[in-house]
Amino acid sequence: YIAKHTKAVRCVAFDPKDKDGDLVASGGLDGVIKLVNRHTGTTVWSLETETEIKSIAFSRDGAMLAAGGQDGSVRVWTVTAGSR
């Protein structure tokens, strides 16, 4: 799944509610955040941002995903909808 980024990946996080560890979020220098099934390689959703992604984390219940950007911004998305 990391190969689906166009530049280096800086961070990854596993969905805490997924007991099999299939769903993985990644962010990188290309400013893209992806939620991918690591076994099938299927992209669940992908979001483009205007900054390099430096950190990424799921909420404890896996419902929200937060990403920190190079520009100091923090964005939060609802995982199921891929919406901010």
N, CA, C and O atoms as a Maestro MAE file, in Angstrom:
{
 s_m_m2io_version
 :::
 2.0.0
}

f_m_ct {
 s_m_title
 :::
 protein
 m_atom[336] {
  # First column is atom index #
  i_m_mmod_type
  r_m_x_coord
  r_m_y_coord
  r_m_z_coord
  i_m_residue_number
  s_m_chain_name
  s_m_pdb_residue_name
  s_m_pdb_atom_name
  i_m_atomic_number
  :::
  1 25 0.807 -1.198 0.000 1 A "TYR " " N  " 7
  2 3 0.000 0.000 0.000 1 A "TYR " " CA " 6
  3 2 0.848 1.260 0.000 1 A "TYR " " C  " 6
  4 15 0.428 2.284 -0.538 1 A "TYR " " O  " 8
  5 25 2.018 1.205 0.585 2 A "ILE " " N  " 7
  6 3 2.874 2.385 0.630 2 A "ILE " " CA " 6
  7 2 3.295 2.796 -0.771 2 A "ILE " " C  " 6
  8 15 3.510 3.979 -1.032 2 A "ILE " " O  " 8
  9 25 3.415 1.834 -1.669 3 A "ALA " " N  " 7
  10 3 3.802 2.137 -3.046 3 A "ALA " " CA " 6
  11 2 2.767 3.008 -3.749 3 A "ALA " " C  " 6
  12 15 3.067 3.589 -4.792 3 A "ALA " " O  " 8
  13 25 1.574 3.110 -3.213 4 A "LYS " " N  " 7
  14 3 0.532 3.914 -3.841 4 A "LYS " " CA " 6
  15 2 0.734 5.401 -3.624 4 A "LYS " " C  " 6
  16 15 0.024 6.205 -4.229 4 A "LYS " " O  " 8
  17 25 1.676 5.794 -2.784 5 A "HIS " " N  " 7
  18 3 2.027 7.199 -2.623 5 A "HIS " " CA " 6
  19 2 3.040 7.559 -3.708 5 A "HIS " " C  " 6
  20 15 3.808 6.709 -4.158 5 A "HIS " " O  " 8
  21 25 3.033 8.821 -4.123 6 A "THR " " N  " 7
  22 3 3.971 9.251 -5.167 6 A "THR " " CA " 6
  23 2 5.300 9.732 -4.605 6 A "THR " " C  " 6
  24 15 6.268 9.888 -5.348 6 A "THR " " O  " 8
  25 25 5.354 9.970 -3.284 7 A "LYS " " N  " 7
  26 3 6.585 10.361 -2.604 7 A "LYS " " CA " 6
  27 2 6.696 9.542 -1.325 7 A "LYS " " C  " 6
  28 15 5.838 8.707 -1.042 7 A "LYS " " O  " 8
  29 25 7.739 9.779 -0.565 8 A "ALA " " N  " 7
  30 3 8.004 8.994 0.641 8 A "ALA " " CA " 6
  31 2 6.867 9.067 1.651 8 A "ALA " " C  " 6
  32 15 6.240 10.111 1.832 8 A "ALA " " O  " 8
  33 25 6.612 7.934 2.307 9 A "VAL " " N  " 7
  34 3 5.621 7.855 3.380 9 A "VAL " " CA " 6
  35 2 6.309 8.227 4.684 9 A "VAL " " C  " 6
  36 15 7.386 7.718 4.991 9 A "VAL " " O  " 8
  37 25 5.680 9.123 5.458 10 A "ARG " " N  " 7
  38 3 6.254 9.581 6.715 10 A "ARG " " CA " 6
  39 2 5.623 8.926 7.936 10 A "ARG " " C  " 6
  40 15 6.245 8.862 8.996 10 A "ARG " " O  " 8
  41 25 4.368 8.432 7.794 11 A "CYS " " N  " 7
  42 3 3.688 7.909 8.965 11 A "CYS " " CA " 6
  43 2 2.609 6.902 8.563 11 A "CYS " " C  " 6
  44 15 2.025 6.981 7.482 11 A "CYS " " O  " 8
  45 25 2.366 5.960 9.466 12 A "VAL " " N  " 7
  46 3 1.299 4.971 9.282 12 A "VAL " " CA " 6
  47 2 0.613 4.745 10.622 12 A "VAL " " C  " 6
  48 15 1.205 4.950 11.682 12 A "VAL " " O  " 8
  49 25 -0.650 4.316 10.555 13 A "ALA " " N  " 7
  50 3 -1.402 3.987 11.763 13 A "ALA " " CA " 6
  51 2 -2.379 2.869 11.430 13 A "ALA " " C  " 6
  52 15 -3.004 2.870 10.370 13 A "ALA " " O  " 8
  53 25 -2.503 1.922 12.341 14 A "PHE " " N  " 7
  54 3 -3.449 0.820 12.174 14 A "PHE " " CA " 6
  55 2 -4.768 1.180 12.842 14 A "PHE " " C  " 6
  56 15 -4.780 1.748 13.934 14 A "PHE " " O  " 8
  57 25 -5.870 0.852 12.194 15 A "ASP " " N  " 7
  58 3 -7.198 1.092 12.740 15 A "ASP " " CA " 6
  59 2 -7.363 0.258 14.010 15 A "ASP " " C  " 6
  60 15 -7.296 -0.969 13.941 15 A "ASP " " O  " 8
  61 25 -7.577 0.897 15.179 16 A "PRO " " N  " 7
  62 3 -7.638 0.147 16.437 16 A "PRO " " CA " 6
  63 2 -8.856 -0.768 16.572 16 A "PRO " " C  " 6
  64 15 -8.826 -1.707 17.367 16 A "PRO " " O  " 8
  65 25 -9.911 -0.519 15.824 17 A "LYS " " N  " 7
  66 3 -11.091 -1.371 15.931 17 A "LYS " " CA " 6
  67 2 -11.040 -2.564 14.985 17 A "LYS " " C  " 6
  68 15 -11.905 -3.438 15.044 17 A "LYS " " O  " 8
  69 25 -10.044 -2.608 14.121 18 A "ASP " " N  " 7
  70 3 -9.884 -3.707 13.172 18 A "ASP " " CA " 6
  71 2 -8.968 -4.758 13.790 18 A "ASP " " C  " 6
  72 15 -7.747 -4.609 13.767 18 A "ASP " " O  " 8
  73 25 -9.551 -5.815 14.341 19 A "LYS " " N  " 7
  74 3 -8.783 -6.829 15.076 19 A "LYS " " CA " 6
  75 2 -7.770 -7.569 14.204 19 A "LYS " " C  " 6
  76 15 -6.767 -8.066 14.715 19 A "LYS " " O  " 8
  77 25 -8.017 -7.646 12.904 20 A "ASP " " N  " 7
  78 3 -7.103 -8.336 11.994 20 A "ASP " " CA " 6
  79 2 -5.968 -7.442 11.507 20 A "ASP " " C  " 6
  80 15 -5.023 -7.930 10.887 20 A "ASP " " O  " 8
  81 25 -6.047 -6.153 11.776 21 A "GLY " " N  " 7
  82 3 -5.003 -5.230 11.341 21 A "GLY " " CA " 6
  83 2 -5.009 -4.993 9.842 21 A "GLY " " C  " 6
  84 15 -3.976 -4.671 9.255 21 A "GLY " " O  " 8
  85 25 -6.172 -5.150 9.221 22 A "ASP " " N  " 7
  86 3 -6.251 -4.986 7.769 22 A "ASP " " CA " 6
  87 2 -6.224 -3.527 7.324 22 A "ASP " " C  " 6
  88 15 -5.610 -3.201 6.308 22 A "ASP " " O  " 8
  89 25 -6.881 -2.653 8.073 23 A "LEU " " N  " 7
  90 3 -6.980 -1.260 7.645 23 A "LEU " " CA " 6
  91 2 -5.831 -0.426 8.192 23 A "LEU " " C  " 6
  92 15 -5.590 -0.370 9.397 23 A "LEU " " O  " 8
  93 25 -5.136 0.216 7.270 24 A "VAL " " N  " 7
  94 3 -3.971 1.020 7.616 24 A "VAL " " CA " 6
  95 2 -4.098 2.391 6.966 24 A "VAL " " C  " 6
  96 15 -4.410 2.499 5.780 24 A "VAL " " O  " 8
  97 25 -3.855 3.431 7.745 25 A "ALA " " N  " 7
  98 3 -3.809 4.789 7.206 25 A "ALA " " CA " 6
  99 2 -2.349 5.172 7.022 25 A "ALA " " C  " 6
  100 15 -1.494 4.811 7.831 25 A "ALA " " O  " 8
  101 25 -2.074 5.903 5.954 26 A "SER " " N  " 7
  102 3 -0.705 6.360 5.714 26 A "SER " " CA " 6
  103 2 -0.729 7.796 5.205 26 A "SER " " C  " 6
  104 15 -1.696 8.238 4.584 26 A "SER " " O  " 8
  105 25 0.337 8.498 5.478 27 A "GLY " " N  " 7
  106 3 0.480 9.876 5.019 27 A "GLY " " CA " 6
  107 2 1.928 10.130 4.658 27 A "GLY " " C  " 6
  108 15 2.832 9.504 5.211 27 A "GLY " " O  " 8
  109 25 2.149 11.046 3.734 28 A "GLY " " N  " 7
  110 3 3.522 11.250 3.313 28 A "GLY " " CA " 6
  111 2 3.820 12.605 2.714 28 A "GLY " " C  " 6
  112 15 3.038 13.550 2.818 28 A "GLY " " O  " 8
  113 25 4.971 12.667 2.087 29 A "LEU " " N  " 7
  114 3 5.471 13.905 1.507 29 A "LEU " " CA " 6
  115 2 4.635 14.384 0.324 29 A "LEU " " C  " 6
  116 15 4.721 15.547 -0.068 29 A "LEU " " O  " 8
  117 25 3.830 13.496 -0.242 30 A "ASP " " N  " 7
  118 3 2.970 13.884 -1.365 30 A "ASP " " CA " 6
  119 2 1.703 14.599 -0.904 30 A "ASP " " C  " 6
  120 15 0.905 15.030 -1.736 30 A "ASP " " O  " 8
  121 25 1.501 14.734 0.426 31 A "GLY " " N  " 7
  122 3 0.336 15.421 0.963 31 A "GLY " " CA " 6
  123 2 -0.935 14.601 0.888 31 A "GLY " " C  " 6
  124 15 -2.031 15.129 1.068 31 A "GLY " " O  " 8
  125 25 -0.794 13.314 0.624 32 A "VAL " " N  " 7
  126 3 -1.949 12.433 0.487 32 A "VAL " " CA " 6
  127 2 -2.087 11.555 1.726 32 A "VAL " " C  " 6
  128 15 -1.102 11.054 2.268 32 A "VAL " " O  " 8
  129 25 -3.334 11.382 2.160 33 A "ILE " " N  " 7
  130 3 -3.668 10.462 3.244 33 A "ILE " " CA " 6
  131 2 -4.482 9.343 2.628 33 A "ILE " " C  " 6
  132 15 -5.459 9.593 1.921 33 A "ILE " " O  " 8
  133 25 -4.084 8.113 2.893 34 A "LYS " " N  " 7
  134 3 -4.783 6.964 2.329 34 A "LYS " " CA " 6
  135 2 -5.204 6.014 3.438 34 A "LYS " " C  " 6
  136 15 -4.477 5.803 4.409 34 A "LYS " " O  " 8
  137 25 -6.384 5.449 3.274 35 A "LEU " " N  " 7
  138 3 -6.850 4.363 4.109 35 A "LEU " " CA " 6
  139 2 -6.919 3.151 3.191 35 A "LEU " " C  " 6
  140 15 -7.664 3.146 2.211 35 A "LEU " " O  " 8
  141 25 -6.136 2.123 3.515 36 A "VAL " " N  " 7
  142 3 -5.949 0.995 2.601 36 A "VAL " " CA " 6
  143 2 -6.117 -0.319 3.350 36 A "VAL " " C  " 6
  144 15 -5.732 -0.434 4.514 36 A "VAL " " O  " 8
  145 25 -6.687 -1.299 2.683 37 A "ASN " " N  " 7
  146 3 -6.698 -2.666 3.195 37 A "ASN " " CA " 6
  147 2 -5.340 -3.255 2.837 37 A "ASN " " C  " 6
  148 15 -5.041 -3.454 1.660 37 A "ASN " " O  " 8
  149 25 -4.530 -3.531 3.829 38 A "ARG " " N  " 7
  150 3 -3.147 -3.943 3.569 38 A "ARG " " CA " 6
  151 2 -3.039 -5.338 2.965 38 A "ARG " " C  " 6
  152 15 -2.017 -5.660 2.358 38 A "ARG " " O  " 8
  153 25 -4.053 -6.164 3.113 39 A "HIS " " N  " 7
  154 3 -4.001 -7.512 2.542 39 A "HIS " " CA " 6
  155 2 -4.398 -7.535 1.075 39 A "HIS " " C  " 6
  156 15 -3.805 -8.261 0.278 39 A "HIS " " O  " 8
  157 25 -5.403 -6.740 0.719 40 A "THR " " N  " 7
  158 3 -5.869 -6.732 -0.672 40 A "THR " " CA " 6
  159 2 -5.236 -5.620 -1.490 40 A "THR " " C  " 6
  160 15 -5.224 -5.680 -2.720 40 A "THR " " O  " 8
  161 25 -4.705 -4.594 -0.808 41 A "GLY " " N  " 7
  162 3 -4.139 -3.448 -1.519 41 A "GLY " " CA " 6
  163 2 -5.195 -2.464 -1.992 41 A "GLY " " C  " 6
  164 15 -4.878 -1.495 -2.683 41 A "GLY " " O  " 8
  165 25 -6.454 -2.706 -1.625 42 A "THR " " N  " 7
  166 3 -7.553 -1.848 -2.044 42 A "THR " " CA " 6
  167 2 -7.558 -0.545 -1.251 42 A "THR " " C  " 6
  168 15 -7.489 -0.560 -0.022 42 A "THR " " O  " 8
  169 25 -7.639 0.576 -1.955 43 A "THR " " N  " 7
  170 3 -7.748 1.866 -1.296 43 A "THR " " CA " 6
  171 2 -9.201 2.087 -0.897 43 A "THR " " C  " 6
  172 15 -10.089 2.105 -1.750 43 A "THR " " O  " 8
  173 25 -9.444 2.255 0.406 44 A "VAL " " N  " 7
  174 3 -10.786 2.520 0.928 44 A "VAL " " CA " 6
  175 2 -11.156 3.955 0.601 44 A "VAL " " C  " 6
  176 15 -12.240 4.221 0.081 44 A "VAL " " O  " 8
  177 25 -10.249 4.883 0.908 45 A "TRP " " N  " 7
  178 3 -10.366 6.260 0.467 45 A "TRP " " CA " 6
  179 2 -9.007 6.932 0.487 45 A "TRP " " C  " 6
  180 15 -8.066 6.479 1.140 45 A "TRP " " O  " 8
  181 25 -8.941 8.025 -0.250 46 A "SER " " N  " 7
  182 3 -7.711 8.782 -0.380 46 A "SER " " CA " 6
  183 2 -8.071 10.267 -0.364 46 A "SER " " C  " 6
  184 15 -9.016 10.692 -1.029 46 A "SER " " O  " 8
  185 25 -7.315 11.046 0.399 47 A "LEU " " N  " 7
  186 3 -7.561 12.479 0.510 47 A "LEU " " CA " 6
  187 2 -6.281 13.250 0.202 47 A "LEU " " C  " 6
  188 15 -5.212 12.923 0.719 47 A "LEU " " O  " 8
  189 25 -6.393 14.260 -0.630 48 A "GLU " " N  " 7
  190 3 -5.253 15.119 -0.934 48 A "GLU " " CA " 6
  191 2 -5.312 16.347 -0.043 48 A "GLU " " C  " 6
  192 15 -6.372 16.945 0.140 48 A "GLU " " O  " 8
  193 25 -4.165 16.718 0.507 49 A "THR " " N  " 7
  194 3 -4.065 17.931 1.314 49 A "THR " " CA " 6
  195 2 -3.081 18.872 0.634 49 A "THR " " C  " 6
  196 15 -2.478 18.531 -0.383 49 A "THR " " O  " 8
  197 25 -2.929 20.040 1.198 50 A "GLU " " N  " 7
  198 3 -2.032 21.037 0.613 50 A "GLU " " CA " 6
  199 2 -0.670 21.075 1.294 50 A "GLU " " C  " 6
  200 15 0.122 21.983 1.041 50 A "GLU " " O  " 8
  201 25 -0.387 20.097 2.156 51 A "THR " " N  " 7
  202 3 0.865 20.094 2.898 51 A "THR " " CA " 6
  203 2 1.382 18.665 3.069 51 A "THR " " C  " 6
  204 15 0.615 17.706 2.979 51 A "THR " " O  " 8
  205 25 2.657 18.534 3.310 52 A "GLU " " N  " 7
  206 3 3.228 17.217 3.609 52 A "GLU " " CA " 6
  207 2 2.647 16.720 4.929 52 A "GLU " " C  " 6
  208 15 2.447 17.506 5.855 52 A "GLU " " O  " 8
  209 25 2.378 15.428 5.019 53 A "ILE " " N  " 7
  210 3 1.813 14.848 6.238 53 A "ILE " " CA " 6
  211 2 2.950 14.327 7.112 53 A "ILE " " C  " 6
  212 15 3.761 13.510 6.677 53 A "ILE " " O  " 8
  213 25 2.993 14.811 8.347 54 A "LYS " " N  " 7
  214 3 4.073 14.455 9.278 54 A "LYS " " CA " 6
  215 2 3.653 13.427 10.323 54 A "LYS " " C  " 6
  216 15 4.487 12.681 10.835 54 A "LYS " " O  " 8
  217 25 2.344 13.388 10.643 55 A "SER " " N  " 7
  218 3 1.869 12.438 11.654 55 A "SER " " CA " 6
  219 2 0.418 12.072 11.359 55 A "SER " " C  " 6
  220 15 -0.323 12.829 10.732 55 A "SER " " O  " 8
  221 25 0.040 10.894 11.830 56 A "ILE " " N  " 7
  222 3 -1.319 10.410 11.596 56 A "ILE " " CA " 6
  223 2 -1.709 9.506 12.748 56 A "ILE " " C  " 6
  224 15 -0.883 8.743 13.248 56 A "ILE " " O  " 8
  225 25 -2.982 9.586 13.181 57 A "ALA " " N  " 7
  226 3 -3.437 8.758 14.307 57 A "ALA " " CA " 6
  227 2 -4.945 8.588 14.250 57 A "ALA " " C  " 6
  228 15 -5.681 9.498 13.868 57 A "ALA " " O  " 8
  229 25 -5.389 7.391 14.641 58 A "PHE " " N  " 7
  230 3 -6.813 7.115 14.787 58 A "PHE " " CA " 6
  231 2 -7.250 7.489 16.195 58 A "PHE " " C  " 6
  232 15 -6.448 7.475 17.129 58 A "PHE " " O  " 8
  233 25 -8.527 7.825 16.339 59 A "SER " " N  " 7
  234 3 -9.101 7.963 17.675 59 A "SER " " CA " 6
  235 2 -9.183 6.564 18.287 59 A "SER " " C  " 6
  236 15 -9.074 5.564 17.577 59 A "SER " " O  " 8
  237 25 -9.370 6.500 19.572 60 A "ARG " " N  " 7
  238 3 -9.391 5.219 20.271 60 A "ARG " " CA " 6
  239 2 -10.440 4.258 19.707 60 A "ARG " " C  " 6
  240 15 -10.211 3.050 19.648 60 A "ARG " " O  " 8
  241 25 -11.598 4.800 19.291 61 A "ASP " " N  " 7
  242 3 -12.664 3.948 18.758 61 A "ASP " " CA " 6
  243 2 -12.560 3.737 17.247 61 A "ASP " " C  " 6
  244 15 -13.383 3.031 16.664 61 A "ASP " " O  " 8
  245 25 -11.560 4.339 16.612 62 A "GLY " " N  " 7
  246 3 -11.345 4.161 15.186 62 A "GLY " " CA " 6
  247 2 -12.283 4.960 14.304 62 A "GLY " " C  " 6
  248 15 -12.249 4.819 13.082 62 A "GLY " " O  " 8
  249 25 -13.124 5.801 14.904 63 A "ALA " " N  " 7
  250 3 -14.109 6.555 14.133 63 A "ALA " " CA " 6
  251 2 -13.519 7.793 13.460 63 A "ALA " " C  " 6
  252 15 -14.032 8.245 12.436 63 A "ALA " " O  " 8
  253 25 -12.458 8.337 14.022 64 A "MET " " N  " 7
  254 3 -11.853 9.565 13.500 64 A "MET " " CA " 6
  255 2 -10.377 9.324 13.182 64 A "MET " " C  " 6
  256 15 -9.720 8.480 13.792 64 A "MET " " O  " 8
  257 25 -9.879 10.087 12.214 65 A "LEU " " N  " 7
  258 3 -8.471 10.024 11.844 65 A "LEU " " CA " 6
  259 2 -7.937 11.444 11.830 65 A "LEU " " C  " 6
  260 15 -8.509 12.317 11.177 65 A "LEU " " O  " 8
  261 25 -6.851 11.681 12.540 66 A "ALA " " N  " 7
  262 3 -6.233 13.003 12.585 66 A "ALA " " CA " 6
  263 2 -4.885 12.956 11.889 66 A "ALA " " C  " 6
  264 15 -4.162 11.963 11.974 66 A "ALA " " O  " 8
  265 25 -4.553 14.044 11.196 67 A "ALA " " N  " 7
  266 3 -3.266 14.135 10.512 67 A "ALA " " CA " 6
  267 2 -2.650 15.501 10.774 67 A "ALA " " C  " 6
  268 15 -3.325 16.528 10.713 67 A "ALA " " O  " 8
  269 25 -1.361 15.491 11.066 68 A "GLY " " N  " 7
  270 3 -0.620 16.729 11.276 68 A "GLY " " CA " 6
  271 2 0.223 17.035 10.054 68 A "GLY " " C  " 6
  272 15 0.906 16.158 9.523 68 A "GLY " " O  " 8
  273 25 0.173 18.290 9.607 69 A "GLY " " N  " 7
  274 3 0.893 18.686 8.406 69 A "GLY " " CA " 6
  275 2 2.162 19.463 8.686 69 A "GLY " " C  " 6
  276 15 2.358 19.991 9.780 69 A "GLY " " O  " 8
  277 25 3.014 19.523 7.688 70 A "GLN " " N  " 7
  278 3 4.268 20.282 7.748 70 A "GLN " " CA " 6
  279 2 4.000 21.753 8.059 70 A "GLN " " C  " 6
  280 15 4.833 22.417 8.677 70 A "GLN " " O  " 8
  281 25 2.853 22.263 7.638 71 A "ASP " " N  " 7
  282 3 2.510 23.667 7.851 71 A "ASP " " CA " 6
  283 2 1.960 23.954 9.248 71 A "ASP " " C  " 6
  284 15 1.561 25.084 9.529 71 A "ASP " " O  " 8
  285 25 1.932 22.947 10.128 72 A "GLY " " N  " 7
  286 3 1.452 23.122 11.490 72 A "GLY " " CA " 6
  287 2 -0.037 22.854 11.649 72 A "GLY " " C  " 6
  288 15 -0.568 22.946 12.756 72 A "GLY " " O  " 8
  289 25 -0.705 22.529 10.570 73 A "SER " " N  " 7
  290 3 -2.144 22.266 10.640 73 A "SER " " CA " 6
  291 2 -2.419 20.863 11.167 73 A "SER " " C  " 6
  292 15 -1.594 19.959 11.030 73 A "SER " " O  " 8
  293 25 -3.594 20.698 11.771 74 A "VAL " " N  " 7
  294 3 -4.093 19.393 12.175 74 A "VAL " " CA " 6
  295 2 -5.487 19.265 11.585 74 A "VAL " " C  " 6
  296 15 -6.347 20.116 11.811 74 A "VAL " " O  " 8
  297 25 -5.703 18.208 10.834 75 A "ARG " " N  " 7
  298 3 -7.009 17.971 10.222 75 A "ARG " " CA " 6
  299 2 -7.575 16.677 10.776 75 A "ARG " " C  " 6
  300 15 -6.838 15.732 11.057 75 A "ARG " " O  " 8
  301 25 -8.910 16.641 10.931 76 A "VAL " " N  " 7
  302 3 -9.577 15.467 11.478 76 A "VAL " " CA " 6
  303 2 -10.689 15.054 10.520 76 A "VAL " " C  " 6
  304 15 -11.462 15.889 10.048 76 A "VAL " " O  " 8
  305 25 -10.759 13.748 10.240 77 A "TRP " " N  " 7
  306 3 -11.759 13.197 9.334 77 A "TRP " " CA " 6
  307 2 -12.560 12.115 10.022 77 A "TRP " " C  " 6
  308 15 -12.074 11.436 10.926 77 A "TRP " " O  " 8
  309 25 -13.807 11.966 9.576 78 A "THR " " N  " 7
  310 3 -14.625 10.827 9.947 78 A "THR " " CA " 6
  311 2 -14.200 9.686 9.045 78 A "THR " " C  " 6
  312 15 -14.287 9.799 7.822 78 A "THR " " O  " 8
  313 25 -13.742 8.592 9.625 79 A "VAL " " N  " 7
  314 3 -13.158 7.496 8.844 79 A "VAL " " CA " 6
  315 2 -14.163 6.888 7.881 79 A "VAL " " C  " 6
  316 15 -13.820 6.646 6.723 79 A "VAL " " O  " 8
  317 25 -15.383 6.633 8.314 80 A "THR " " N  " 7
  318 3 -16.341 5.949 7.456 80 A "THR " " CA " 6
  319 2 -16.708 6.756 6.226 80 A "THR " " C  " 6
  320 15 -16.926 6.191 5.155 80 A "THR " " O  " 8
  321 25 -16.778 8.062 6.368 81 A "ALA " " N  " 7
  322 3 -17.184 8.887 5.242 81 A "ALA " " CA " 6
  323 2 -16.004 9.475 4.483 81 A "ALA " " C  " 6
  324 15 -16.151 9.907 3.339 81 A "ALA " " O  " 8
  325 25 -14.841 9.492 5.112 82 A "GLY " " N  " 7
  326 3 -13.694 10.147 4.493 82 A "GLY " " CA " 6
  327 2 -13.892 11.647 4.430 82 A "GLY " " C  " 6
  328 15 -13.284 12.326 3.602 82 A "GLY " " O  " 8
  329 25 -14.749 12.170 5.314 83 A "SER " " N  " 7
  330 3 -15.055 13.591 5.284 83 A "SER " " CA " 6
  331 2 -14.424 14.298 6.470 83 A "SER " " C  " 6
  332 15 -14.220 13.712 7.533 83 A "SER " " O  " 8
  333 25 -14.122 15.568 6.263 84 A "ARG " " N  " 7
  334 3 -13.477 16.359 7.295 84 A "ARG " " CA " 6
  335 2 -14.505 17.065 8.129 84 A "ARG " " C  " 6
  336 15 -14.153 17.789 9.060 84 A "ARG " " O  " 8
  :::
 }
 m_bond[335] {
  # First column is bond index #
  i_m_from
  i_m_to
  i_m_order
  :::
  1 1 2 1
  2 2 3 1
  3 3 4 2
  4 3 5 1
  5 5 6 1
  6 6 7 1
  7 7 8 2
  8 7 9 1
  9 9 10 1
  10 10 11 1
  11 11 12 2
  12 11 13 1
  13 13 14 1
  14 14 15 1
  15 15 16 2
  16 15 17 1
  17 17 18 1
  18 18 19 1
  19 19 20 2
  20 19 21 1
  21 21 22 1
  22 22 23 1
  23 23 24 2
  24 23 25 1
  25 25 26 1
  26 26 27 1
  27 27 28 2
  28 27 29 1
  29 29 30 1
  30 30 31 1
  31 31 32 2
  32 31 33 1
  33 33 34 1
  34 34 35 1
  35 35 36 2
  36 35 37 1
  37 37 38 1
  38 38 39 1
  39 39 40 2
  40 39 41 1
  41 41 42 1
  42 42 43 1
  43 43 44 2
  44 43 45 1
  45 45 46 1
  46 46 47 1
  47 47 48 2
  48 47 49 1
  49 49 50 1
  50 50 51 1
  51 51 52 2
  52 51 53 1
  53 53 54 1
  54 54 55 1
  55 55 56 2
  56 55 57 1
  57 57 58 1
  58 58 59 1
  59 59 60 2
  60 59 61 1
  61 61 62 1
  62 62 63 1
  63 63 64 2
  64 63 65 1
  65 65 66 1
  66 66 67 1
  67 67 68 2
  68 67 69 1
  69 69 70 1
  70 70 71 1
  71 71 72 2
  72 71 73 1
  73 73 74 1
  74 74 75 1
  75 75 76 2
  76 75 77 1
  77 77 78 1
  78 78 79 1
  79 79 80 2
  80 79 81 1
  81 81 82 1
  82 82 83 1
  83 83 84 2
  84 83 85 1
  85 85 86 1
  86 86 87 1
  87 87 88 2
  88 87 89 1
  89 89 90 1
  90 90 91 1
  91 91 92 2
  92 91 93 1
  93 93 94 1
  94 94 95 1
  95 95 96 2
  96 95 97 1
  97 97 98 1
  98 98 99 1
  99 99 100 2
  100 99 101 1
  101 101 102 1
  102 102 103 1
  103 103 104 2
  104 103 105 1
  105 105 106 1
  106 106 107 1
  107 107 108 2
  108 107 109 1
  109 109 110 1
  110 110 111 1
  111 111 112 2
  112 111 113 1
  113 113 114 1
  114 114 115 1
  115 115 116 2
  116 115 117 1
  117 117 118 1
  118 118 119 1
  119 119 120 2
  120 119 121 1
  121 121 122 1
  122 122 123 1
  123 123 124 2
  124 123 125 1
  125 125 126 1
  126 126 127 1
  127 127 128 2
  128 127 129 1
  129 129 130 1
  130 130 131 1
  131 131 132 2
  132 131 133 1
  133 133 134 1
  134 134 135 1
  135 135 136 2
  136 135 137 1
  137 137 138 1
  138 138 139 1
  139 139 140 2
  140 139 141 1
  141 141 142 1
  142 142 143 1
  143 143 144 2
  144 143 145 1
  145 145 146 1
  146 146 147 1
  147 147 148 2
  148 147 149 1
  149 149 150 1
  150 150 151 1
  151 151 152 2
  152 151 153 1
  153 153 154 1
  154 154 155 1
  155 155 156 2
  156 155 157 1
  157 157 158 1
  158 158 159 1
  159 159 160 2
  160 159 161 1
  161 161 162 1
  162 162 163 1
  163 163 164 2
  164 163 165 1
  165 165 166 1
  166 166 167 1
  167 167 168 2
  168 167 169 1
  169 169 170 1
  170 170 171 1
  171 171 172 2
  172 171 173 1
  173 173 174 1
  174 174 175 1
  175 175 176 2
  176 175 177 1
  177 177 178 1
  178 178 179 1
  179 179 180 2
  180 179 181 1
  181 181 182 1
  182 182 183 1
  183 183 184 2
  184 183 185 1
  185 185 186 1
  186 186 187 1
  187 187 188 2
  188 187 189 1
  189 189 190 1
  190 190 191 1
  191 191 192 2
  192 191 193 1
  193 193 194 1
  194 194 195 1
  195 195 196 2
  196 195 197 1
  197 197 198 1
  198 198 199 1
  199 199 200 2
  200 199 201 1
  201 201 202 1
  202 202 203 1
  203 203 204 2
  204 203 205 1
  205 205 206 1
  206 206 207 1
  207 207 208 2
  208 207 209 1
  209 209 210 1
  210 210 211 1
  211 211 212 2
  212 211 213 1
  213 213 214 1
  214 214 215 1
  215 215 216 2
  216 215 217 1
  217 217 218 1
  218 218 219 1
  219 219 220 2
  220 219 221 1
  221 221 222 1
  222 222 223 1
  223 223 224 2
  224 223 225 1
  225 225 226 1
  226 226 227 1
  227 227 228 2
  228 227 229 1
  229 229 230 1
  230 230 231 1
  231 231 232 2
  232 231 233 1
  233 233 234 1
  234 234 235 1
  235 235 236 2
  236 235 237 1
  237 237 238 1
  238 238 239 1
  239 239 240 2
  240 239 241 1
  241 241 242 1
  242 242 243 1
  243 243 244 2
  244 243 245 1
  245 245 246 1
  246 246 247 1
  247 247 248 2
  248 247 249 1
  249 249 250 1
  250 250 251 1
  251 251 252 2
  252 251 253 1
  253 253 254 1
  254 254 255 1
  255 255 256 2
  256 255 257 1
  257 257 258 1
  258 258 259 1
  259 259 260 2
  260 259 261 1
  261 261 262 1
  262 262 263 1
  263 263 264 2
  264 263 265 1
  265 265 266 1
  266 266 267 1
  267 267 268 2
  268 267 269 1
  269 269 270 1
  270 270 271 1
  271 271 272 2
  272 271 273 1
  273 273 274 1
  274 274 275 1
  275 275 276 2
  276 275 277 1
  277 277 278 1
  278 278 279 1
  279 279 280 2
  280 279 281 1
  281 281 282 1
  282 282 283 1
  283 283 284 2
  284 283 285 1
  285 285 286 1
  286 286 287 1
  287 287 288 2
  288 287 289 1
  289 289 290 1
  290 290 291 1
  291 291 292 2
  292 291 293 1
  293 293 294 1
  294 294 295 1
  295 295 296 2
  296 295 297 1
  297 297 298 1
  298 298 299 1
  299 299 300 2
  300 299 301 1
  301 301 302 1
  302 302 303 1
  303 303 304 2
  304 303 305 1
  305 305 306 1
  306 306 307 1
  307 307 308 2
  308 307 309 1
  309 309 310 1
  310 310 311 1
  311 311 312 2
  312 311 313 1
  313 313 314 1
  314 314 315 1
  315 315 316 2
  316 315 317 1
  317 317 318 1
  318 318 319 1
  319 319 320 2
  320 319 321 1
  321 321 322 1
  322 322 323 1
  323 323 324 2
  324 323 325 1
  325 325 326 1
  326 326 327 1
  327 327 328 2
  328 327 329 1
  329 329 330 1
  330 330 331 1
  331 331 332 2
  332 331 333 1
  333 333 334 1
  334 334 335 1
  335 335 336 2
  :::
 }
}
